[in-house]
Amino acid sequence: MTDHATPQSRTPHAASRTSLTGVIVATALPYAEDRAAPAGLRPDLDRYADHCRWLVDNGCHGVGPNGSLGEYSSLTDGERRAVARTAVSAVGRDALVVVGVHGAGAHQARYWAELAAEDGADGVLCLPPTLYRANTAEIVRHFEEVAAVGLPVMAYNNPLDTKIDLTPEVLREVAAIDGVVAVKEFSGDIRRVLHIKEQAPGLEVVAGADDLVLEALLMGATGWFAGFPNVFPAESVRLYELALEGRVSEARELYEPLVAAFRWDSRTEFVQAIKRGMDLVGRYGGPCRPPRGPLLPEQRRQLDADMRGAVQALEIWAKAEGR
């Protein structure tokens, strides 16, 4: 196995000092069978490095290790750092690396942010406290601690999982913290994009739900922290470009046949679904670590049908585009 433990010396990208936008892929993490590893599965860092490189070579603007799609909560501390370092080494200077630093409290999240800075990350993605329904003052303090490390911070609003809603009013206070530059918005409420821009006009809004990405971009989001680009990277980047260019009819033609597959990004089994999607297009997704189990047979049948529809539509689209 290649040693990914020590990334090359790396200065953060100049763009990352003010922006964490573009198509940044919340990378899925492959495992290899290993009886000595937790649950008999160890992170396959060679495959992970190859996947990060493939995403960047297909036009993605960055990768996001150690997010929920990367199963960070199922990793040991050593594994979690090794994954981040692998992403930094694989991407080099060619794209952003935005490391998930989620933690139960500010001291845990700051610790992971410090390691991310030490290992050469360009920025961090951070949930509010993950196991505690914090009040606004506690939320602000959480992000102050993470931002104090010095890397650009993308706050992550996922009220379905954390039970904390970073409302536009709360984000107005979070955005006042020096170093908090963006929010990954995953509430599912498309009205939030304009509301956040009103309350925190200096904060970049990044689409977090794949099945609302076009709507979010057309309403003023400037980035996409994405799941299904693990499966369709080049096509997802093209969708992003068309949306930002205001070419709405062309964007819709590409987007609408993908939405049935993209909806899996917002479901409980999103990790299993995206890994299965990778398998179906000839990449390696593989299994998940517990507590995530395999898809139920009926789920797998529906996902496979949705994926077939997406793949067929992309084949037609590619021919029409002369690709």
Secondary structure, DSSP 8 states (H G I E B T S, - for coil): ----SS-------GGGGT---EEEEE----EEE-TTSGGGEEE-HHHHHHHHHHHHHTT-SEEETTSTTTTGGGS-HHHHHHHHHHHHHHHTTSSEEEEE---SSHHHHHHHHHHHHHTT-SEEEE-S-SSS---HHHHHHHHHHHHTTSS-EEEEE-HHHHS----HHHHHHHTTSTTEEEEEE-SS-TTHHHHHHHH-TTSEEEE--GGGHHHHHHTT--EEEESGGGT-HHHHHHHHHHHHTT-HHHHHHHHGGGHHHHGGGGSTTHHHHHHHHHHHTTS------TT-----HHHHHHHHHHHHHHHHHHHHHHHHHT-
